[in-house]
Amino acid sequence: MDAIFTFLFQTREGLAALFFGGIAIIAVVAFVLEKRTHKIYVDRGPAADDDEDGWVL
């Protein structure tokens, strides 16, 4: 176990593995959450011209 921690935190290759592994994990989580959000909030198409979006200028 000590050899694994030494590799991960005290070598350039280990730090690179942690960095790119973290990016991969974040990408997978973002993909899963985006799919879940897409199912919850369905696209209703383009807005009509007479719809108010709440912004008054």
matplotlib code that plots the C-alpha trace (Angstrom):
import matplotlib.pyplot as plt

x = [0.0, 2.9, 4.3, 1.0, 0.9, 4.6, 4.0, 0.8, 2.1, 5.8, 6.3, 5.3, 3.6, 1.6, 0.5, -0.4, -2.5, -4.3, -4.9, -6.2, -8.2, -9.9, -10.8, -12.2, -14.3, -15.7, -16.5, -18.5, -20.3, -21.2, -22.4, -24.7, -26.1, -26.7, -28.7, -30.7, -31.4, -32.4, -35.1, -36.4, -36.5, -38.0, -37.4, -40.6, -39.5, -38.9, -40.7, -43.6, -43.1, -45.7, -44.3, -42.8, -39.6, -39.7, -37.1, -38.2, -35.8]
y = [0.0, 2.3, 1.8, 2.8, 6.1, 6.7, 6.2, 8.4, 11.3, 11.4, 10.7, 12.7, 9.7, 9.1, 12.8, 12.6, 9.5, 11.2, 14.3, 12.5, 10.0, 12.9, 14.5, 11.2, 10.7, 14.3, 13.8, 10.6, 12.2, 15.2, 13.0, 11.0, 14.2, 15.7, 12.7, 12.8, 16.5, 16.1, 13.6, 15.9, 19.1, 18.3, 20.6, 22.3, 23.8, 27.4, 30.1, 32.0, 35.7, 36.8, 34.9, 37.0, 35.6, 37.8, 40.3, 43.9, 46.4]
z = [0.0, 0.8, -2.7, -4.3, -2.3, -3.1, -6.8, -6.9, -4.9, -5.4, -9.1, -12.1, -13.7, -10.6, -10.4, -14.1, -13.4, -10.6, -12.8, -15.8, -13.7, -11.9, -15.3, -16.5, -13.3, -13.5, -17.2, -16.5, -13.6, -15.7, -18.5, -16.1, -14.5, -17.9, -19.1, -15.8, -16.2, -19.8, -18.8, -16.1, -18.1, -21.5, -24.4, -25.3, -28.6, -29.6, -27.6, -29.2, -30.0, -27.5, -24.6, -21.8, -20.4, -17.3, -18.4, -18.7, -20.2]

ax = plt.figure().add_subplot(projection="3d")
ax.plot(x, y, z, "-o")
ax.set_aspect("equal")
plt.show()
